[in-house]
Amino acid sequence: MENGSITSKDIIGWIVAIVISLVPSLIKIKQVENMLYKEIIARKDLEIKMLKRENKELKKKLEEKEERKS
């Protein structure tokens, strides 16, 4: 092969370099994904707590209303 031509070794080297350069980005994406997952779980837990509190208050109001009718 003449000088300046691209060999399969060059192509493999470029592919390896690209893959290696992508690893930090993939790690960051995974970390962001985990953070978002934890945030979603926390918000759902908060939403459930609020709904339980609201349900308890509504039950209390209903009981008071039934007591007044009696």
Buried (B, 14 or more C-beta within 10 A) or exposed (E): EEEEEEEEEEEEEEEEEEEEEEEEEEEEEEEEEEEEEEEEEEEEEEEEEEEEEEEEEEEEEEEEEEEEEE
